[in-house]
């Protein structure tokens, strides 16, 4: 799986949009971009994933650059409960069992301030 | 039901004890995972089961022994652990879907302390 680079930490004001960048310059054509987050002392939670098109769900939006070498997770109206470590992960898209790994990098600690 | 349930939530064990961690899901997922997470570090993959068969072992020491008795259950048997094995142990499951891996659902973890 391709390696990702994320800032160690970011701050965001409550009610504002939080934009979390991720660099994955070695991503290959069959690798998806996934975002998970982990609130303190809880298990990780899936947020969103995409291949090359921008994606939106009830939690967030995912913007992937045209060359797919970077992406941005957008939380449109951050709340205090969004304070968490956010992980950007790239992984292959096939459904074979032996390739079904989900490998976490160091992630970004997002702190939402009142 | 989109829950992965892990028991116990907390476990303290001695270095000569044998204990087991349990994980259960009823979402019909056919991939199940064990992760280990030390404080202020990301989760580290330990094992992956695919259709009840062990498909990935990330060079985990033999004092950790996984077992998948059926498609809903995943166990992690612990024996002769060391204090450095103290960590949060996370279980996850996911489904295989056309077009890409499905999202993984994580349990809340078992906080293990080895004394």
Interface residues (C-beta under 8 A of the other chain):
Chain A: X32 X34 X36 X38 X41 X42 X43 X44 X45 X46 X49 X51 X85 X87 X91 X92 X93 X95 X97 X98 X100 X101 X102 X103 X104 X105 X106 X107
Chain B: X4 X31 X33 X42 X43 X44 X45 X48 X50 X51 X53 X55 X56 X88 X90 X92 X94 X96 X97 X98 X99 X100 X101 X103 X104 X105 X106 X107 X108 X109
